[in-house]
Amino acid sequence: MEDTSPSNRQSPTKRIYKVVLTGGPCGGKTTGQSRLCTFFENLGWKVYRVPETATILLSGGVKFADLTEEEALKFQENLLLAMIQLEAVYFDLARSCRRNCLIICDRGTMDASAFIPQQAWDCILANNHLNTLELRDNRYNQIIHMVSAAVGAEAFYSTEDHVVRSENLDLARELDRKAAQAWIGHPYFDVIDNTSDFDTKIKRMISMVCQKIGIDTGDRLKNNARKLKYLVLGPLPPVDKFPKFRDFTVEHIYLRTNSRKMQARIRKRGADGRHSYTYTIRKPEKLGQIVEVRTQVTQRDWNTAKGQADDQHFVIYKTRRCFLHNDQYFQLDIYREPCHKRCNGLMLLETYSTLTAEEMTTRLPAFLNVARDVTGNPEFSMFNLSLRDDWENNSKFCVNIAGKDLNKGDKNCPLDHMDAEETRLRAEWEREMEVNESEWDFYQKKIVKSLSSESHKGGESGSGSVNGGGNGCVSSNGGDRNGGCRSKAENCREAGGDVIDAGNNVAGDDEFRIKDDDDQFYEDMDKKYNGTRVNSEGAAVNGHA
């Protein structure tokens, strides 16, 4: 099977982002595609729209009512294979395009599983040497489920504008539920419900895509969706109390960085012996906003990055249970040993919503003992939970990497104990070290040569890693903005590529020729950005700390 996963190597100056729009009948997929396409074309992206394979086939005269059970199953198998081939056409076009590309898929491969028994689906996969993890988790960057108007907006439900749609309200609700359940387990699965008017619903969808890519939309979409986190008390209810769910083993490793205000981690997530890998950079942005840049990487990147693990953090082990409840997508993280004693028995429930805190109380699962909302509480930040040492007087404890103290008065937050003079000095230092973006880009390109095509062949240098330096390269330790790297040898890769631009991919392949002139420029920039490089004799040169 052709590798079409989002982890394929891309230039740091180019993005290929694959998003699936799915959902029940009359959910807004067609309008959403059009609006999403226009929005990204206005940003200068090339947009490809993969048509719905089922509509193409059904509009050719196929009627399920006329098919035998055997014919229906064969039709679903051929539909899946046709969808994979159709998507491959657009995926290939995107790879050859020089511009950023957004690929919008009208439904995706897992939608076919919603309409046949699980046993039959497993048989189709086995016959065609496919597996669920590749089709669901690794094939697309993001899944957007547009909830049918039959659920919460019944007055607007209609079948008039669709050539092959004939479902009544009850059937539409059932199809919507099955379509959503088919994608439970994808790491970036967003549900857009009908709690707002239709125009706002479309804006929420566009904003969700922009948020995941790392594009700042300002106030253009006026979206107030936010990540919510709740503390759940044990014991864990028996499985028959849950709606249909999927469990995954998750492993997080925090990586070394040169800046306290930068966080880097790599994640391994999987089930049934198959895994996907994600590299994440968290960095403060202007106006106090925090930007997360996520990139799917390979198992080789994971193995190499483990060598960059921050020894001040435990590895985090979780079981992640994903399920739908009250038209809301939830992830229940159940912390596992080995871990710090603070994580023993810890369970955290996460979701995204535009609802108020009061409105969310009606959506929370009644079968769970939800103790309280801990959104924004640094005591429940995974970064802080993973710290090896106790929090008291721990300089690594992070209240907020953007510099805002969200929980003043918390005795366990070291930053809250800073006196006025310490706060003033810290603010002055941050202003002095504020990065000039164009200057940084120029600096980065002069001293960094990204992984060349030859380094994909492997070798002792560990090239191909997210953080690993090549021969003669001093690593930038986890993608820190401050971690410049200049190599005596020619194979060197900076962690994260052009990660300073939130829209760029972390794992980059562009080559920049290293010049040996402008030593004063290097020295000035090394001092300003705390860089580390290698001089012509191969010795490490460290910038001012």
DABEL-V82694 format. One record per backbone hydrogen bond with DSSP energy under -0.5 kcal/mol. CO is the residue of the C=O (numbers start at 0). NH is the residue of the N-H. E is the energy in kcal/mol with one decimal. If there is no record, write none. Layout:
co->CO nh->NH e->E
co->CO nh->NH e->E
//
This chain:
co->1 nh->3 e->-1.0
co->4 nh->7 e->-1.7
co->10 nh->13 e->-1.9
co->14 nh->100 e->-3.5
co->16 nh->18 e->-0.6
co->16 nh->102 e->-3.0
co->17 nh->140 e->-1.7
co->17 nh->141 e->-1.6
co->18 nh->104 e->-2.9
co->19 nh->21 e->-0.6
co->19 nh->143 e->-3.1
co->20 nh->106 e->-1.9
co->21 nh->145 e->-3.3
co->23 nh->26 e->-0.6
co->24 nh->148 e->-0.5
co->24 nh->149 e->-0.5
co->25 nh->148 e->-1.9
co->27 nh->31 e->-2.8
co->28 nh->32 e->-2.7
co->29 nh->33 e->-1.8
co->30 nh->34 e->-2.6
co->31 nh->35 e->-2.8
co->32 nh->36 e->-2.6
co->33 nh->37 e->-2.3
co->34 nh->38 e->-2.4
co->35 nh->39 e->-2.1
co->36 nh->40 e->-2.3
co->37 nh->41 e->-2.0
co->38 nh->42 e->-0.6
co->39 nh->44 e->-2.4
co->40 nh->43 e->-1.3
co->44 nh->46 e->-0.5
co->45 nh->101 e->-2.4
co->47 nh->49 e->-0.6
co->47 nh->103 e->-3.1
co->48 nh->50 e->-0.6
co->49 nh->105 e->-2.3
co->51 nh->55 e->-1.7
co->52 nh->56 e->-2.2
co->53 nh->57 e->-3.1
co->54 nh->58 e->-2.2
co->56 nh->59 e->-1.2
co->56 nh->61 e->-0.8
co->57 nh->60 e->-1.4
co->62 nh->65 e->-1.5
co->63 nh->66 e->-1.6
co->67 nh->71 e->-2.7
co->68 nh->72 e->-2.0
co->69 nh->73 e->-2.0
co->70 nh->74 e->-2.4
co->71 nh->75 e->-2.2
co->72 nh->76 e->-2.0
co->73 nh->77 e->-2.5
co->74 nh->78 e->-2.6
co->75 nh->79 e->-2.2
co->76 nh->80 e->-2.2
co->77 nh->81 e->-2.6
co->78 nh->82 e->-2.4
co->79 nh->83 e->-2.3
co->80 nh->84 e->-2.1
co->81 nh->85 e->-2.7
co->82 nh->86 e->-2.8
co->83 nh->87 e->-1.9
co->84 nh->88 e->-1.2
co->85 nh->89 e->-1.1
co->86 nh->90 e->-2.8
co->87 nh->91 e->-2.4
co->88 nh->92 e->-1.6
co->89 nh->93 e->-2.3
co->90 nh->94 e->-1.9
co->91 nh->95 e->-1.5
co->92 nh->96 e->-1.0
co->99 nh->45 e->-3.2
co->100 nh->16 e->-2.7
co->100 nh->102 e->-0.5
co->101 nh->47 e->-2.7
co->101 nh->103 e->-0.6
co->102 nh->18 e->-2.7
co->102 nh->104 e->-0.7
co->103 nh->49 e->-2.8
co->103 nh->105 e->-0.6
co->104 nh->20 e->-2.8
co->104 nh->106 e->-1.4
co->107 nh->110 e->-1.4
co->107 nh->111 e->-0.5
co->108 nh->111 e->-0.9
co->109 nh->112 e->-1.1
co->110 nh->113 e->-1.4
co->111 nh->114 e->-0.9
co->112 nh->115 e->-0.8
co->116 nh->120 e->-2.1
co->117 nh->121 e->-2.7
co->118 nh->122 e->-1.7
co->119 nh->123 e->-2.1
co->120 nh->124 e->-2.4
co->121 nh->125 e->-2.3
co->122 nh->126 e->-2.5
co->123 nh->127 e->-1.3
co->124 nh->129 e->-2.8
co->125 nh->128 e->-1.1
co->130 nh->134 e->-2.0
co->131 nh->135 e->-3.0
co->131 nh->136 e->-0.5
co->132 nh->136 e->-1.5
co->132 nh->137 e->-1.7
co->133 nh->138 e->-0.7
co->137 nh->5 e->-1.4
co->141 nh->19 e->-2.3
co->142 nh->144 e->-0.5
co->142 nh->189 e->-2.9
co->143 nh->21 e->-2.9
co->143 nh->145 e->-0.7
co->144 nh->146 e->-0.8
co->144 nh->191 e->-2.9
co->145 nh->23 e->-0.6
co->147 nh->150 e->-2.2
co->148 nh->152 e->-1.4
co->149 nh->151 e->-0.7
co->152 nh->155 e->-2.0
co->153 nh->156 e->-1.5
co->158 nh->161 e->-0.9
co->161 nh->164 e->-1.0
co->167 nh->171 e->-2.6
co->168 nh->172 e->-2.4
co->169 nh->173 e->-2.0
co->170 nh->174 e->-2.7
co->171 nh->175 e->-2.3
co->172 nh->176 e->-2.3
co->173 nh->177 e->-2.3
co->174 nh->178 e->-2.4
co->175 nh->179 e->-2.0
co->176 nh->180 e->-2.3
co->177 nh->181 e->-1.7
co->178 nh->182 e->-0.5
co->179 nh->182 e->-1.2
co->180 nh->183 e->-1.0
co->182 nh->185 e->-2.2
co->185 nh->188 e->-0.6
co->187 nh->142 e->-2.6
co->187 nh->189 e->-0.5
co->189 nh->144 e->-3.2
co->189 nh->191 e->-0.5
co->190 nh->192 e->-0.7
co->191 nh->146 e->-2.2
co->196 nh->200 e->-2.1
co->197 nh->201 e->-2.2
co->198 nh->202 e->-2.0
co->199 nh->203 e->-2.6
co->200 nh->204 e->-1.9
co->201 nh->205 e->-2.4
co->202 nh->206 e->-2.7
co->203 nh->207 e->-2.1
co->204 nh->208 e->-1.7
co->205 nh->209 e->-2.4
co->206 nh->210 e->-2.7
co->207 nh->211 e->-1.9
co->208 nh->212 e->-2.1
co->209 nh->213 e->-2.4
co->209 nh->214 e->-2.6
co->213 nh->215 e->-0.5
co->214 nh->216 e->-0.6
co->216 nh->219 e->-2.1
co->225 nh->352 e->-2.0
co->227 nh->350 e->-1.8
co->228 nh->373 e->-2.5
co->228 nh->374 e->-0.7
co->229 nh->348 e->-2.8
co->230 nh->370 e->-2.8
co->230 nh->371 e->-0.9
co->231 nh->346 e->-0.6
co->232 nh->368 e->-0.6
co->237 nh->240 e->-1.9
co->238 nh->241 e->-1.3
co->243 nh->323 e->-0.6
co->245 nh->321 e->-2.6
co->247 nh->319 e->-2.9
co->248 nh->269 e->-2.0
co->249 nh->317 e->-2.6
co->250 nh->267 e->-2.6
co->251 nh->315 e->-2.3
co->252 nh->265 e->-2.2
co->253 nh->309 e->-2.9
co->254 nh->263 e->-0.5
co->258 nh->261 e->-1.3
co->260 nh->283 e->-0.8
co->262 nh->281 e->-3.1
co->263 nh->254 e->-2.8
co->264 nh->279 e->-2.9
co->265 nh->252 e->-2.4
co->266 nh->277 e->-2.0
co->267 nh->250 e->-2.5
co->268 nh->275 e->-3.0
co->269 nh->248 e->-2.5
co->270 nh->273 e->-1.9
co->273 nh->270 e->-1.8
co->275 nh->268 e->-2.5
co->276 nh->296 e->-2.1
co->277 nh->266 e->-2.9
co->278 nh->294 e->-2.3
co->279 nh->264 e->-2.2
co->280 nh->292 e->-2.5
co->281 nh->262 e->-2.6
co->282 nh->290 e->-2.5
co->284 nh->287 e->-0.9
co->285 nh->288 e->-1.5
co->288 nh->284 e->-3.4
co->290 nh->282 e->-2.2
co->291 nh->293 e->-0.6
co->292 nh->280 e->-2.1
co->294 nh->278 e->-3.1
co->296 nh->276 e->-0.6
co->297 nh->301 e->-2.0
co->298 nh->302 e->-2.6
co->299 nh->303 e->-2.2
co->300 nh->304 e->-3.0
co->301 nh->305 e->-1.6
co->303 nh->306 e->-1.4
co->304 nh->307 e->-2.4
co->305 nh->308 e->-1.4
co->307 nh->255 e->-2.4
co->308 nh->310 e->-0.7
co->309 nh->312 e->-1.9
co->311 nh->387 e->-2.6
co->314 nh->316 e->-0.5
co->315 nh->251 e->-2.4
co->316 nh->335 e->-3.0
co->317 nh->249 e->-2.4
co->317 nh->319 e->-0.5
co->318 nh->320 e->-0.6
co->318 nh->333 e->-2.8
co->319 nh->247 e->-1.7
co->319 nh->321 e->-0.6
co->320 nh->331 e->-2.9
co->321 nh->245 e->-1.7
co->322 nh->329 e->-2.9
co->324 nh->327 e->-1.2
co->327 nh->324 e->-2.5
co->327 nh->329 e->-0.5
co->329 nh->322 e->-2.0
co->330 nh->332 e->-0.7
co->330 nh->349 e->-2.7
co->331 nh->320 e->-2.7
co->331 nh->333 e->-0.6
co->332 nh->334 e->-0.6
co->332 nh->347 e->-2.1
co->333 nh->318 e->-2.2
co->335 nh->316 e->-0.5
co->339 nh->342 e->-2.2
co->340 nh->343 e->-1.0
co->342 nh->345 e->-2.1
co->345 nh->334 e->-2.3
co->346 nh->231 e->-2.6
co->347 nh->332 e->-3.2
co->348 nh->229 e->-2.6
co->349 nh->330 e->-2.1
co->350 nh->227 e->-3.5
co->352 nh->225 e->-1.9
co->355 nh->359 e->-2.3
co->356 nh->360 e->-0.9
co->358 nh->361 e->-1.1
co->359 nh->362 e->-1.4
co->359 nh->363 e->-1.4
co->364 nh->367 e->-1.3
co->367 nh->369 e->-1.5
co->368 nh->232 e->-2.9
co->368 nh->370 e->-0.6
co->371 nh->230 e->-2.5
co->371 nh->373 e->-0.5
co->373 nh->376 e->-2.1
co->375 nh->377 e->-0.6
co->376 nh->379 e->-2.1
co->377 nh->380 e->-1.3
co->380 nh->384 e->-2.8
co->381 nh->385 e->-1.6
co->383 nh->386 e->-1.2
co->385 nh->313 e->-4.1
co->390 nh->393 e->-2.4
co->392 nh->394 e->-0.7
co->393 nh->396 e->-1.4
co->396 nh->398 e->-0.6
co->399 nh->402 e->-2.1
co->403 nh->405 e->-1.0
co->406 nh->409 e->-1.6
co->408 nh->410 e->-0.7
co->409 nh->412 e->-2.0
co->411 nh->413 e->-0.8
co->412 nh->415 e->-1.7
co->413 nh->416 e->-1.8
co->414 nh->417 e->-1.3
co->418 nh->422 e->-2.2
co->419 nh->423 e->-2.4
co->420 nh->424 e->-2.5
co->421 nh->425 e->-2.3
co->422 nh->426 e->-2.2
co->423 nh->427 e->-2.3
co->424 nh->428 e->-2.4
co->425 nh->429 e->-2.3
co->426 nh->430 e->-2.1
co->427 nh->431 e->-2.4
co->428 nh->432 e->-2.0
co->430 nh->433 e->-1.0
co->434 nh->436 e->-0.7
co->435 nh->439 e->-2.8
co->436 nh->440 e->-2.6
co->437 nh->441 e->-2.2
co->438 nh->442 e->-2.5
co->439 nh->443 e->-3.2
co->440 nh->444 e->-2.4
co->441 nh->445 e->-1.6
co->442 nh->446 e->-1.8
co->443 nh->447 e->-1.5
co->445 nh->514 e->-0.7
co->447 nh->449 e->-0.6
co->451 nh->454 e->-1.0
co->452 nh->455 e->-1.1
co->453 nh->456 e->-1.8
co->454 nh->457 e->-1.4
co->458 nh->461 e->-1.0
co->461 nh->464 e->-0.9
co->465 nh->495 e->-0.7
co->469 nh->472 e->-2.0
co->471 nh->487 e->-1.0
co->472 nh->474 e->-0.6
co->475 nh->479 e->-1.0
co->479 nh->482 e->-1.8
co->481 nh->483 e->-1.4
co->483 nh->531 e->-1.3
co->485 nh->533 e->-1.5
co->489 nh->491 e->-0.9
co->493 nh->496 e->-1.8
co->496 nh->498 e->-1.4
co->497 nh->500 e->-1.7
co->499 nh->501 e->-0.7
co->500 nh->503 e->-2.4
co->505 nh->507 e->-1.0
co->506 nh->9 e->-1.0
co->509 nh->449 e->-0.6
co->517 nh->521 e->-2.0
co->518 nh->522 e->-2.6
co->519 nh->523 e->-2.6
co->520 nh->524 e->-2.6
co->521 nh->525 e->-3.0
co->522 nh->526 e->-2.1
co->523 nh->527 e->-2.2
co->524 nh->528 e->-3.0
co->525 nh->529 e->-0.7
co->525 nh->530 e->-1.4
co->530 nh->542 e->-2.4
co->532 nh->540 e->-2.8
co->534 nh->537 e->-2.3
co->538 nh->534 e->-2.6
co->539 nh->541 e->-0.5
co->540 nh->532 e->-1.9
//
